[in-house]
Amino acid sequence: MNKAWIYVVLTCLFELIWVYGFNTAETWWEWGIVIGIILIDFHYLPKACVSLPTGTVYAVFSGVGTIGTVLMDVFLFGGSFNTAMFLFVVLIVIGVIGLNLADNKAVEKETMKGAA
């Protein structure tokens, strides 16, 4: 696995942790931990963008964050889940995959152009 993808995984993981913290933090020190996790998260996000297309990184970051937030809301905080929500989550997944494939083709095309 490329080091940049490890940064993407880390930033997605930290995003889910701070989103969880938004729902559970009550004291000043809990909010301090949440802010610290946000700072760590935004430390790894630009590192991923150094080697990967920014559109891909942001699509994965926001897609995982959105889907993870929906799932946390349903399974941890008693939120509801319906067919429409499921369809839109699937649409997000399709969009993230599509952007990733499109960015990879653009990178391959530029690599080929540079080689000629």
Protein Blocks (a to p, Z undefined) as FASTA:
>chain_A
ZZklmmmmmmmmmmmmmmmmmmmgmbfklmmmmmmmmmmmmmmmmmmmmmmcfklmmmmm
mmmmmmmmmmmmmmmnopacdfklmmmmmmmmmmmmmmmmmmmmmmmmmmmmmmZZ
